[in-house]
Amino acid sequence: MRIPLSWLREFAQVPAGATAEDVMADLVKVGFEEEAVHRPTDALRGPVVVGQVLSLVKEPQSNGKTINWCQVRVVPEGQEQTLTGKGIDPSGVQGIVCGAHNFVEGDKVVVTLPGAVLPGDFHISARKTYGHMSAGMIASVRELGIGEDHDGILVLSRIGLDPEIGTDAMELLGLYDQAAEINVTPDRGYAFSIRGVAREYAHATGTEFTDPASKVNAPAVLSGGYGVKINDDAPIYGKPGCDRFVARTVRGVDATRPTPPWMTSRLRLAGIRSISLPVDISNYVMLELGQPLHFYDQDKLSGDIVVRRAVAGEKLTTLDGKERSLDAEDLLITDASGPIGVAGVMGGASTEVSDATTAVLIEAAHFEEVSIARSRRRHKLPSEASKRFERGVDWQVANVAAQRAVDLLVELAGGTADEAGTDVGTSPDPVTIALPAEFPAARIGIDFTEEQIVTSLEDLGAVLEKTGAGWTVTAPSWRNDLETKEDLSEEVARLVGYDQIPATLPVAPPGRGLTRVQQQRRRLVQALADAGLTEVLAYPFVSKAANDTFGVAEEGAPRTAVKLANPISEEHGYLRTSVLPGLLEVAKRNHSRGFRDLAVFEAGMVFLPGDTLGTPTIPPLGVKPSDEVLDALYDGVPDQPLHVAAVLTGHDSPAAAGHTPRLWDWADALDIARLAGDVLGVELVVTQGRHQAFHPGRAAQLSLRSGEVVGYAGELHPKLLAAHDVPARSVALELNADALFEAAADVVVARHISTFPVATQDVALVVPQDVPADDVLAALREGAGELLEDVALFDVYAGKGIEDGKKSLAFGLRFRATDRTLTADEASEARERAVATAAERFGAVQR
């Protein structure tokens, strides 16, 4: 909302020297946000004066143009020129070359003298052009920055002005005024008016406020006016779309009269373009009082006005010239010919006021917020009127705004007002709120006095009635956001001053903090980052093909996914069932930009729909759903477990002198998966795995001891890597983190660290080719007994010296006791027991 300061001063006591910055600083105190300052003098500087064209000589030029060589008086005849500067003639008559042809001798115009600066940092100086020394410029409204009209210069008589020669044109046109722009939150629609902002400024400064509505002498009762009927047979949520319609008629209007400069100046500073006198008056009243108006050419109306819902298939051509198909929820203004406007949003072209209009019917109605907001969004028709109606307009001000428009049309357009008028509708019940005396202090944390509470609420316009426990508060009609005692408490805090609220930190109750799962998630993410991986965030939207590939292990297996109703693109029309597609896109994008050595991971949710997805209907707004409805909503939400995944491409480190980087391989992916299990205290069982997204022979299935499969790790399928333009032999892993969190012990107990030395022994076993190395490793661990501290596979060999169908697995075994130094014989005996167990189960033979 832009607030011209001259306008604000009419209703609030703004100091004469206050700037827009000063006004915004005061309004910040009562909860508004600063936006910008609009000050014409930042771009336009004088001397800019009124001049009169004494002579005009047309001179054709060789380039085909005809210029006017003008003599323009800028000082009243017989007076001396008081302005000085290079190019300013002491005689008071300036010679000026002008290319416009819309003026004649005797016209009074705006002259920018040498030394002036126009918008765009255009400096005016005396210069020789077309064979003359031109000392100044006769300006158009566009050159002055006060409009877009560039058809010709500004002739002052055409806007109803006949000022004295030499008058300061900037003051005449209101260019010394300035506007403060503030951000108005959706719950404070009353502040979309000078009336509302002036009241808030008075609150902020403790000064007097004059309600502009009180300066309008509106009749208490209207009757006998134009016929209006309200017939809303399909109200939204049971609330009628229109509950008041005021109509007034002004006849004998001259719609071609110019809008006075004081009005155009204020409208311009408020961000609204001057169009015509009737339209400017409707906009002016809307900005002043906050009540949107609509003017109809009464001679174009057919029969009574009826406010009703649209019928399916109806169409309307709106003022912007577009034909719109109407929805059954749209609230319309109609007459016997059909729709003539979308209520509260935009009028129809068929009844538009034009230069030929002589009888104006003024509409000042009160429309329900939801109806207007839905129509505005449905038709993509934002307007100044809809912006106010969808936030709430004062029901009581409609007749006042209509009378204000009548007065201006009579004064400025020469009209005559009909005494008869129309005022139909039903007044809403006043909002009353019980406010316990102690509640504001308990809510805000300040011990408000009774005087502070009463004064603050009465300043708002509320009416208070004392009760035994506190007050019964009747909210003012312009504050539809005040509905509860909490709302009133916040208003008391706002007006007493937010700066009065002490800055105190709340004391956390004992035993609170991060939940177990939150701690586990942080520990897991931090461990992967510490291991050198980079965390990224990818879009959760993927293609159907990506879900089919990564969402299930076996190709062609049944899979369900959530399809988006409004996807950002058809290629990403589903919610992901795996994190890996997004990581591959990240890898692909980085590779295309030259970053080929990557180790990235993401911890994010996947979306796994069950048998029920969504609900048949959506609960209505404005009504709290029942427990049964909420349960149904939750049942329709897909399961969303947290998955953690990683993709590794290229080398594990940069190349350097004396260092050859190593390519990532399947073992690295497996190590990262094991790291995830270790930091959570969960043992992962590694077996040979098969997944359509991974290499057929280089993938591991990761399970819990219970047998539940929680993920896969290994080398990605070569065809998949080629399709994504990612280097061959890239590896990846994905784990169901929620399953790991659930399997983890509440407390991870650290193992005792022995201070005695370790005894290491290696063993190479020949086993059948189809025996998984992990099964052999488990047999060794079991057979070695409690002295075995660790066992790891460090070599797999098949070839010369090994029978066909067999392979050699080399393991390193670490033995240690907690109470003594082991002898070589003790370590060897434990190793032999381990080998014997492997031989018994798999026929393993030592090499």
DACOR-V108393 format. One record per helix or strand of 3 or more residues. SS is the DSSP state (alpha for helix, beta for strand). FROM is the first residue (numbers start at 0). LEN is the number of residues. Records with the same first field share a line. If there is no record, write none. Layout:
SS->FROM-LEN + FROM-LEN
This chain:
beta->1-3 + 32-7 + 47-13 + 65-8 + 92-6 + 107-5 + 125-4 + 131-4 + 177-6 + 227-4 + 241-10 + 293-4 + 304-5 + 314-4 + 322-3 + 330-5 + 337-5 + 345-3 + 359-8 + 415-10 + 431-5 + 462-4 + 469-5 + 597-8 + 641-8 + 684-4 + 693-10 + 708-8 + 730-6 + 758-10 + 787-10 + 805-10
alpha->4-4 + 19-9 + 39-3 + 140-4 + 155-4 + 168-4 + 188-3 + 193-12 + 211-4 + 260-9 + 276-13 + 297-3 + 348-3 + 368-10 + 383-6 + 394-19 + 438-6 + 449-11 + 484-12 + 497-3 + 515-15 + 543-7 + 569-3 + 579-13 + 626-9 + 665-15 + 717-6 + 736-7 + 772-15 + 823-19
